[in-house]
């Protein structure tokens, strides 16, 4: 039993590691080429559309860009595609391992919506597929002929999906799925649009035909979309580690603001690479939006307590501790125990035990953040922790810290 559990954990870890590696490769090449294109010197390029001299690793590089192609097509072309495909495939595998196989713990929250495992998985897969179909249809419609209007329309779609996911899945799964929804759009852009369009252009040139410029224009549009969506996707993929992001009732609002923050940051770097100045105002705007996100994470009317400076005894002696200890042992200790009683869990998650009063006092801050101030724990509220019990945790913690 333990051998199977260990193997499964290592499978998840290896796929997660692969996902991070391929994601770094994809993001790195994407950011590099966008920065290169924006920084090209068009005045001194001669027959090319632009050129740039770069220095790195002790060497100098002379790079030229051709809007269509050079006079003679080279025998070998380096295609940047596998980074995108491998990132999506590893991410989809990780989604299956964590959220589909572990649907009862991580995907379904019966206090949000009563779903069977099959229903939840169908909604998960169907919504991600819907994202690409809807986005692609909007881009190809008359609405998509104006880039600014198109980006605004895409943002509205993302906000609606953020809200919809929060009405269906657990908070953790809602934000992760919004990230997967967006990342699928990005990878599908590469697979269905960018690479096929480039292949058409290459085939025309090698056959002696003049390529239609529309293929390059559309590929450039989708590549730009990917560039601006990258940072929000990274935030959403990491959000599962931070309960104040996904465990609040306003998680979908936080996710919506993340897209604005990401776009602002990319605007700064893209403007700098294009030598259009450094719009430093975006950092102030991003900071203000981040403050709003932090405020939303605590829900209006609920102030965030400061980190405890008292010893464990202070929490154990605080009013309400006996009731809180009973709640935690009843709602959390089936997993967070020396020998977990929950089927499929063979050791306490993250090494956190909550099966004694001493351990509960020791982990007071984590209990407050994950089960009191937010609804991150229990995952999917599988043990049905009541709102009154969460309120009692908040009251106990604040009494102990003198808040």
C-alpha positions in Angstrom: 0.0 0.0 0.0 2.7 2.4 1.0 4.8 1.5 -2.1 1.9 2.4 -4.4 1.3 5.7 -2.5 5.0 6.5 -2.9 5.0 5.7 -6.6 1.9 7.8 -7.1 3.4 10.8 -5.3 6.6 10.5 -7.3 4.6 10.3 -10.5 2.8 13.5 -9.6 6.1 15.2 -8.6 7.8 14.1 -11.9 5.0 15.4 -14.1 4.9 18.7 -12.1 8.6 19.1 -12.5 8.3 18.4 -16.3 5.5 20.9 -16.5 7.7 23.6 -14.8 10.7 22.8 -17.1 8.8 22.9 -20.3 6.9 26.0 -19.1 10.1 27.8 -18.5 11.4 26.8 -22.0 8.1 28.0 -23.7 7.9 31.3 -21.7 11.6 32.0 -22.3 11.5 31.6 -26.0 8.2 33.5 -26.3 9.4 36.4 -24.2 12.7 36.5 -26.1 11.2 36.7 -29.6 8.6 39.3 -28.6 11.4 41.4 -27.1 13.6 40.8 -30.2 10.8 41.8 -32.6 10.0 45.0 -30.6 13.7 46.0 -30.4 14.6 45.6 -34.1 16.4 48.4 -35.8 14.3 48.9 -38.9 16.4 51.8 -40.3 19.7 49.9 -40.8 18.3 46.5 -42.0 18.8 46.8 -45.7 16.8 44.1 -47.4 15.6 42.7 -44.1 12.6 44.0 -42.1 14.9 44.7 -39.1 18.1 43.8 -37.4 19.7 43.8 -34.0 23.1 43.2 -32.5 23.2 41.4 -29.2 25.9 40.3 -26.8 25.6 37.2 -24.5 27.9 34.7 -23.0 31.1 36.3 -24.4 29.8 36.3 -28.0 28.2 38.7 -30.4 25.0 37.9 -32.4 23.8 39.6 -35.5 20.1 38.9 -36.0 18.0 39.8 -39.0 14.3 39.5 -39.4 12.6 39.1 -42.8 9.0 40.0 -43.0 8.3 37.3 -45.6 11.6 35.5 -46.3 15.1 36.0 -47.5 15.9 35.7 -51.2 17.0 32.1 -50.8 15.2 29.8 -48.3 17.7 28.1 -45.9 17.8 24.3 -45.9 17.3 24.2 -42.1 14.7 26.1 -40.1 14.4 26.0 -36.3 10.8 25.7 -35.2 9.8 26.8 -31.8 6.7 24.6 -31.0 7.6 21.6 -28.9 8.0 23.8 -25.8 4.4 24.8 -26.1 3.1 21.3 -26.8 5.1 19.7 -24.0 3.9 22.3 -21.5 0.3 21.7 -22.4 0.6 17.9 -22.4 2.3 17.8 -19.0 -0.1 20.3 -17.6 -3.1 18.3 -18.8 -1.6 15.1 -17.3 -1.1 16.9 -14.0 -4.7 18.2 -14.1 -5.8 14.6 -14.5 -3.6 13.2 -11.7 -4.5 15.9 -9.1 -7.9 17.2 -10.0 -9.6 14.3 -11.8 -8.2 11.3 -9.8 -8.5 13.4 -6.6 -11.8 15.0 -7.6 -13.4 14.4 -4.2 -10.7 16.3 -2.4 -9.6 19.0 -4.9 -12.2 19.5 -7.6 -15.6 19.1 -5.9 -16.9 21.3 -3.1 -20.5 20.2 -2.2 -21.1 23.6 -0.5 -20.6 25.2 -3.9 -22.4 22.6 -6.1 -23.3 19.0 -5.6 -21.5 17.1 -8.4 -20.6 13.5 -9.0 -17.0 12.8 -10.0 -18.1 12.1 -13.5 -20.1 15.3 -13.8 -17.2 17.4 -12.4 -14.7 15.8 -14.9 -17.0 16.4 -17.8 -17.4 20.1 -16.8 -13.6 20.4 -16.3 -12.8 19.0 -19.8 -15.7 20.6 -21.5 -15.1 24.1 -20.2 -11.4 24.0 -21.3 -12.4 22.9 -24.8 -15.1 25.6 -24.9 -12.5 28.2 -24.1 -10.5 27.5 -27.3 -13.6 27.2 -29.5 -15.1 30.5 -28.2 -11.8 32.4 -28.4 -11.0 31.2 -31.9 -14.5 32.0 -33.1 -14.3 35.6 -31.7 -10.8 36.1 -33.3 -12.1 35.0 -36.7 -15.3 37.0 -36.5 -15.8 40.7 -37.6 -15.5 41.6 -33.9 -11.9 40.4 -34.0 -10.7 42.7 -36.7 -9.9 45.4 -34.2 -7.2 44.3 -31.8 -8.1 46.6 -29.0 -11.8 45.6 -29.1 -10.7 41.9 -29.4 -8.5 42.1 -26.2 -11.4 43.8 -24.3 -13.8 41.1 -25.5 -11.3 38.4 -24.4 -11.0 40.0 -21.0 -14.8 39.9 -20.6 -14.8 36.2 -21.5 -12.1 35.5 -18.9 -14.0 37.4 -16.2 -17.2 35.5 -17.0 -15.3 32.2 -16.8 -13.7 33.2 -13.5 -17.1 33.8 -12.1 -18.5 30.6 -13.6 -15.8 28.4 -12.3 -16.3 29.8 -8.8 -20.0 28.7 -9.0 -19.1 25.1 -9.9 -15.8 24.0 -8.4 -13.8 24.4 -5.2 -11.9 27.6 -4.9 -8.6 26.0 -5.5 -9.9 24.2 -8.6 -11.7 27.3 -9.9 -8.5 29.3 -10.2 -6.5 26.4 -11.5 -9.1 25.8 -14.2 -9.1 29.4 -15.2 -5.3 29.1 -15.7 -5.8 25.9 -17.7 -8.6 27.5 -19.7 -6.2 30.4 -20.6 -3.1 28.2 -21.1 -5.1 25.9 -23.5 -6.0 29.0 -25.6 -2.3 29.9 -25.7 -1.0 26.4 -26.7 -3.8 26.0 -29.2 -2.8 29.3 -30.8 0.6 27.7 -31.5 -0.8 24.3 -32.6 -3.8 25.4 -34.7 -2.8 28.9 -35.9 0.8 30.0 -35.6 2.7 26.9 -36.8 0.2 26.0 -39.6 0.4 29.6 -40.9 4.2 29.5 -40.9 4.1 26.2 -42.7 1.9 27.7 -45.4 4.3 30.6 -45.9 7.4 28.3 -46.1 5.7 26.0 -48.5 4.7 28.9 -50.8 8.2 30.3 -50.8 9.8 27.0 -51.6 7.3 26.5 -54.4 8.1 30.0 -55.8 4.7 31.5 -54.9 4.2 34.8 -53.1 2.7 34.1 -49.7 -0.5 35.9 -48.6 0.5 38.4 -45.9 -2.5 37.5 -43.8 -0.9 34.4 -42.5 1.9 36.4 -40.9 -0.5 39.0 -39.5 -2.8 36.4 -37.9 0.2 34.5 -36.4 1.6 37.7 -35.0 -1.7 38.6 -33.4 -2.1 35.3 -31.7 1.6 35.4 -30.5 1.0 38.8 -29.0 -2.1 37.5 -27.1 0.1 34.7 -25.7 2.6 37.2 -24.6 0.1 39.2 -22.6 -1.6 36.2 -21.1 1.5 34.5 -19.8 2.0 36.3 -16.4 -1.7 35.8 -15.3 -1.5 32.1 -16.1 1.6 31.8 -14.0 -0.2 33.4 -11.1 -3.2 31.2 -11.4 -1.1 28.0 -11.6 0.7 29.0 -8.4 -2.5 30.2 -6.6 -3.2 26.7 -5.2 -0.4 27.3 -2.7 -2.1 30.4 -1.2 -5.4 29.9 0.5 -6.1 33.7 0.8 -6.2 33.8 -3.0 -8.5 30.8 -3.7 -10.3 30.3 -0.4 -12.1 33.6 -0.3 -15.6 34.2 -1.6 -14.1 36.8 -4.0 -11.5 34.6 -5.6 -13.0 35.2 -9.0 -12.6 38.9 -8.6 -9.0 38.4 -7.6 -8.4 36.3 -10.6 -10.0 38.9 -12.9 -7.7 41.6 -11.5 -4.7 39.4 -11.9 -5.2 39.6 -15.7 -5.0 43.4 -15.5 -1.9 43.3 -13.4 -0.2 40.9 -15.8 -1.1 43.0 -18.8 0.3 46.2 -17.1 3.6 44.5 -16.4 4.0 43.1 -19.9 3.1 46.6 -21.3 6.0 48.1 -19.3 8.6 45.6 -20.6 7.2 45.6 -24.2 7.4 49.4 -24.3 10.9 49.3 -23.0 12.0 46.7 -25.6 10.4 48.7 -28.3 12.3 51.8 -27.1 9.1 53.7 -26.6 10.1 54.8 -23.1 9.6 53.3 -19.7 6.0 53.8 -18.6 6.8 53.6 -14.9 3.2 54.5 -14.0 2.2 50.9 -14.7 4.0 49.8 -11.5 1.9 52.1 -9.4 -1.3 50.9 -11.1 -0.2 47.3 -10.6 0.6 47.9 -7.0 -2.8 49.5 -6.3 -4.6 46.6 -8.0 -2.5 44.2 -5.9 -3.7 46.1 -2.7 -7.3 45.6 -3.9 -6.6 41.9 -4.4 -5.2 41.6 -0.9 -8.2 43.4 0.5 -10.6 41.2 -1.4 -8.8 38.1 0.0 -9.9 38.9 3.5 -13.5 39.8 2.4 -14.9 43.3 3.2 -15.6 43.7 6.9 -13.1 41.1 8.0 -9.6 42.3 8.9 -6.5 40.2 8.6 -4.8 39.4 11.8 -1.1 39.9 12.3 1.2 37.0 12.7 1.1 35.6 16.3 4.0 36.4 18.5 2.8 34.4 21.5 3.8 30.9 22.4 1.6 27.9 21.9 0.3 28.2 25.5 -1.3 31.5 24.6 -3.5 29.8 22.0 -4.3 26.9 24.2 -5.4 29.2 27.0 -7.4 31.6 24.7 -11.2 31.6 25.0 -12.9 29.2 22.7 -9.9 26.9 22.3 -11.8 23.8 23.6 -14.5 24.2 21.0 -12.0 24.9 18.2 -9.9 21.9 19.2 -13.0 19.7 19.0 -13.9 21.1 15.6 -10.4 20.6 14.2 -10.1 17.1 15.5 -13.5 16.3 14.0 -13.1 18.0 10.7 -9.4 17.8 10.0 -7.7 15.1 11.9 -8.9 12.3 9.6 -6.1 13.4 7.3 -3.8 15.4 9.6 -3.0 12.6 12.0 0.0 10.4 12.7 -2.0 7.6 10.9 -4.6 9.3 8.6 -7.9 7.6 8.4 -8.9 9.1 5.0 -8.7 6.5 2.3 -5.7 7.0 0.0 -3.8 9.4 2.3 -1.0 7.6 4.1 0.7 10.4 5.9 -0.4 13.8 7.2 -0.3 16.4 4.3 2.7 18.6 4.5 3.7 16.8 7.7 1.0 18.8 9.6 -0.7 16.9 12.4 -3.9 18.2 14.1 -4.8 15.2 16.3 -3.8 16.7 19.6 -4.5 20.0 21.4 -0.8 20.7 21.5 -0.5 20.3 17.7 -3.6 22.5 17.1 -2.1 25.3 19.2 1.2 24.9 17.4 -0.5 25.3 14.0 -2.9 28.1 15.1 -2.0 30.6 12.3 -2.4 28.0 9.6 -5.8 26.9 10.9 -6.9 30.5 11.1 -5.8 31.3 7.5 -6.9 28.1 5.8 -10.1 27.3 7.7 -11.1 30.5 9.5 -10.3 33.5 7.3 -10.6 31.4 4.1 -12.3 28.2 3.1 -9.2 26.5 1.7 -9.5 23.7 4.3 -10.9 21.1 4.5 -10.3 20.6 0.7 -13.7 20.7 -1.0 -15.1 21.0 2.5 -15.3 17.2 2.4 -15.9 17.1 6.2 -18.6 19.9 6.0 -17.1 22.5 8.3 -19.9 24.8 9.2 -19.7 28.7 8.9 -20.3 28.9 12.7 -17.2 26.7 13.2 -15.1 28.9 10.9 -16.3 32.0 12.8 -15.3 30.4 16.1 -11.8 29.7 14.7 -11.5 33.4 13.8 -12.7 34.6 17.2 -10.4 32.2 19.0 -7.3 33.2 17.0 -8.0 36.9 17.4 -8.6 36.6 21.1 -5.2 34.8 21.4 -3.4 37.5 19.5 -5.3 40.4 21.1 -6.7 41.7 17.9 
